[in-house]
Amino acid sequence: MSATNNEDSWLHTAETGSSANEDFSSPLDQGAASIKSSLPFLQRLQSVSIFMSLLLSPVAIILVSIWASSLGGVSWKEGESKRVFNWHPVMMITAYAFMNAGALTFRVSGTSSYQSSVGLAPKKRGIAKVAHASTWSLSFVFGIVGIFAVFKSHNDKINGYIANLYSLHSWVGITVLTVYTLQFVFGILAFGGLLSGRSRLKNPVMMELHKYTGTYIHILVTATILLGIQEKEGFVSCAYAVDSADLMPILNYSKIPYTCKISHGLGLVILFMGLFTSFGLARFPVL
């Protein structure tokens, strides 16, 4: 939306009232002034956070590719189920990287309703909408391929069959994918001009719900990926042998298997991407 959100309008109203009667300073005026004075710092901090998150997106793709290579590489052939499975983390984290970029599209382009509410005029919103929809579409495609890789590897008649959907990671993953799909379809219908016969659904409630759900899904996907990394590390076995109390684990860092070092680093990158993006999407004027 190009217009200022209703819930942010109190800020501008308070500023107007304060200038009209400088002798009277209500708690609302004082609160608005305090928020306004803190916005430049918060905006700069958010800009740094957004930059760091976008910078970590390709780093995550590189690390998961190295991780998959250390696990034997990838394949799509029958009888190579372990290598087929390796497509799953590669596709899922690639999907997450595109989703991450898509979630921050409006912030980076300066076209979000939040930015307009704090004095940053929206521009090129149409291009931002296309970029947002395109990145989430690619993320959806990568996610579907990643899910299919799991089922293909678990149902390999040459290597033997493995049960599907037996772990917490898989249950959470399917749930998150379902919510993601609903969010994706709703976004296309509501804001892609396919609903109500109009160019878009002009409903601020729906817009706020869409933005909240998108941010929440990003957090859920972050947690799901971390669960998946932990589950895979359990199969690889990241523990090392010790012959005494391990009181200084940092001294035994070299004993951690190479594959686990990569996956540990990947997990930390995913964690920080989630933190940076969540902070970048926060709307601090709404207190």
C-alpha positions in Angstrom: 0.0 0.0 0.0 1.3 3.4 -0.9 -0.7 5.2 1.7 0.3 5.4 5.4 -1.1 2.6 7.5 -4.0 3.5 9.8 -2.2 2.3 12.8 0.7 4.6 12.1 -1.5 7.6 11.5 -1.5 8.5 15.2 2.2 9.4 14.8 1.5 12.1 12.2 -1.6 13.3 14.0 0.4 13.7 17.2 3.1 15.7 15.4 0.5 18.0 13.9 -1.2 18.6 17.2 2.1 19.3 18.9 3.0 22.0 16.4 -0.4 23.7 16.7 -0.1 24.0 20.5 3.5 24.1 21.6 2.5 25.0 25.2 0.7 21.8 25.8 2.6 18.5 25.6 0.5 15.4 26.1 1.9 11.9 26.8 0.9 11.0 23.2 3.0 13.9 21.8 5.9 13.0 24.0 5.7 9.4 22.9 5.6 10.3 19.2 8.6 12.7 19.6 10.6 10.0 21.4 9.8 7.4 18.6 10.6 9.9 15.9 14.0 10.7 17.4 14.9 7.0 17.6 13.9 6.2 14.0 17.1 7.2 12.3 19.1 4.9 14.6 16.7 2.1 14.1 16.6 2.6 10.4 20.3 2.4 10.2 20.4 -0.6 12.3 17.8 -2.3 10.2 19.7 -1.4 7.0 22.8 -3.1 8.4 20.7 -6.1 9.5 19.1 -6.4 6.0 22.4 -6.2 4.3 23.9 -8.9 6.5 20.9 -11.2 5.9 21.1 -10.8 2.1 24.9 -11.3 2.2 24.5 -14.5 4.1 22.0 -15.9 1.6 24.6 -16.9 -1.0 26.9 -18.0 1.8 24.2 -20.5 2.9 23.9 -21.9 -0.7 27.7 -22.2 -0.9 27.9 -24.0 2.5 25.1 -26.4 1.8 26.7 -27.3 -1.6 30.0 -28.0 0.2 28.2 -30.0 2.8 26.4 -32.1 0.2 29.7 -32.7 -1.6 31.3 -33.9 1.7 28.4 -36.3 2.1 29.1 -37.9 -1.3 27.6 -35.4 -3.7 24.3 -35.5 -5.5 22.6 -37.8 -7.9 19.2 -38.5 -9.3 19.9 -42.2 -10.3 18.0 -45.2 -8.9 20.3 -47.1 -6.5 22.0 -44.0 -5.2 19.5 -43.1 -2.6 22.0 -41.3 -0.2 23.2 -39.0 -3.0 19.6 -38.4 -4.1 18.7 -37.4 -0.6 21.5 -34.8 -0.7 19.4 -32.8 -3.1 17.0 -32.2 -0.2 19.2 -29.9 1.9 20.6 -28.2 -1.2 17.1 -27.5 -2.6 15.6 -26.5 0.8 18.3 -24.0 1.7 18.4 -22.6 -1.8 14.6 -22.1 -1.4 15.2 -20.4 2.0 17.8 -18.1 0.4 15.3 -17.0 -2.3 12.5 -16.7 0.3 14.8 -14.6 2.4 15.5 -12.2 -0.4 11.8 -12.1 -1.3 10.8 -11.2 2.2 13.1 -8.2 2.2 12.2 -7.0 -1.2 10.0 -4.1 -0.1 12.4 -3.0 2.6 15.4 -2.9 0.2 13.4 -1.0 -2.5 12.0 1.5 -0.1 8.4 0.7 -1.1 7.0 -0.8 2.1 4.0 0.8 3.8 6.2 0.9 6.9 8.9 2.9 5.2 6.3 5.4 3.8 4.9 5.8 7.3 8.3 7.1 8.6 8.8 9.5 5.8 10.4 7.4 3.0 8.3 7.9 -0.1 7.4 4.6 -1.9 8.8 4.2 -5.4 8.9 1.4 -7.9 6.4 -0.6 -5.9 5.2 -2.5 -9.0 8.7 -3.8 -9.7 9.1 -4.7 -6.1 5.8 -6.7 -6.1 7.0 -8.7 -9.2 10.4 -9.4 -7.6 8.7 -10.5 -4.3 6.3 -12.8 -6.1 9.0 -14.2 -8.4 11.4 -15.0 -5.5 8.7 -16.7 -3.5 7.6 -18.7 -6.6 11.2 -19.9 -7.1 11.4 -20.8 -3.5 8.2 -22.8 -3.8 9.6 -24.7 -6.8 12.9 -25.5 -5.1 11.0 -26.6 -2.0 8.8 -29.0 -4.0 11.9 -30.5 -5.6 13.5 -30.9 -2.2 10.5 -32.8 -0.8 10.4 -35.0 -3.9 14.1 -35.9 -3.4 13.3 -37.2 0.1 10.5 -39.4 -1.1 12.5 -40.6 -4.1 15.5 -41.6 -1.9 13.3 -43.3 0.7 11.5 -45.3 -1.9 14.5 -46.7 -3.7 13.8 -50.3 -4.5 17.5 -51.0 -5.1 18.9 -49.6 -1.9 15.9 -50.6 0.2 12.9 -48.7 1.5 12.9 -46.2 4.4 9.9 -44.9 6.2 8.7 -41.4 5.4 7.4 -38.7 7.8 8.6 -40.5 10.9 10.6 -37.6 12.4 9.6 -34.3 14.1 11.5 -32.5 11.4 9.4 -34.1 8.7 6.1 -33.3 10.5 7.0 -29.7 11.1 8.3 -29.4 7.5 5.1 -30.6 5.9 3.1 -28.3 8.2 5.3 -25.3 7.2 5.1 -26.2 3.5 1.3 -26.3 3.8 1.2 -22.9 5.5 3.6 -21.5 2.9 1.5 -22.8 0.0 -1.7 -21.2 1.5 0.2 -17.9 2.0 1.5 -18.1 -1.6 -1.9 -18.8 -3.1 -3.5 -16.1 -1.0 -0.9 -13.5 -2.0 -1.4 -14.3 -5.7 -5.2 -14.1 -5.4 -5.4 -11.1 -3.1 -2.6 -8.9 -4.5 -2.0 -10.3 -8.0 -5.3 -9.0 -9.4 -7.1 -12.3 -9.4 -9.6 -11.7 -6.6 -12.7 -9.5 -6.6 -12.2 -8.6 -10.3 -10.0 -5.7 -9.3 -6.3 -4.9 -9.7 -5.8 -5.8 -6.0 -7.7 -6.5 -2.8 -7.7 -3.1 -1.1 -8.0 -4.3 2.4 -5.5 -3.1 5.0 -6.5 -6.0 7.3 -5.6 -8.6 4.7 -2.4 -6.8 3.9 -1.3 -6.8 7.6 -2.3 -10.4 8.0 -0.3 -11.3 4.8 2.8 -9.5 6.2 2.5 -11.0 9.6 2.0 -14.5 8.2 5.0 -14.1 5.9 7.3 -13.1 8.7 6.0 -15.9 10.9 6.6 -18.4 8.1 10.2 -17.2 7.7 10.8 -17.9 11.4 9.2 -21.4 11.0 11.3 -22.2 8.0 14.4 -21.2 9.9 13.5 -23.5 12.8 12.6 -26.3 10.4 16.0 -26.1 8.6 17.8 -26.2 11.9 15.9 -29.3 13.0 16.8 -30.9 9.7 20.5 -30.1 10.1 20.4 -31.5 13.6 18.7 -34.7 12.4 21.2 -35.3 9.6 24.1 -34.7 12.0 22.7 -37.5 14.2 23.0 -39.9 11.3 26.5 -38.7 10.5 27.6 -38.8 14.1 29.4 -35.7 15.0 30.7 -36.9 18.4 34.4 -37.5 19.0 36.1 -39.9 21.4 37.5 -38.6 24.7 39.4 -40.4 27.4 38.8 -37.9 30.2 36.4 -35.2 31.2 35.8 -32.9 28.2 36.1 -29.6 30.3 37.6 -27.6 27.4 35.7 -28.6 24.3 37.3 -25.9 22.2 40.6 -27.7 22.5 39.0 -30.7 20.8 37.6 -28.7 17.9 39.9 -30.5 15.5 38.4 -33.8 16.4 34.9 -32.8 15.1 34.4 -34.5 11.7 34.9 -32.2 8.7 31.3 -32.7 7.5 30.0 -31.7 10.9 32.1 -28.5 11.0 30.5 -27.5 7.7 27.0 -28.3 8.9 27.6 -26.5 12.2 28.7 -23.4 10.3 25.7 -23.7 8.0 23.3 -23.9 10.9 24.8 -20.7 12.4 24.4 -19.0 9.1 20.7 -20.0 8.9 20.2 -18.9 12.5 21.7 -15.4 11.9 19.7 -15.1 8.6 16.6 -15.6 10.6 17.6 -13.1 13.3 18.7 -10.4 10.8 15.6 -10.8 8.6 13.2 -10.7 11.6 14.9 -7.5 12.8 14.9 -6.0 9.3 11.1 -6.7 9.0 10.2 -5.2 12.4 8.0 -2.2 12.5 9.2 -0.2 15.4 6.9 2.9 15.2 4.0 0.6 16.1 4.5 0.3 19.9 
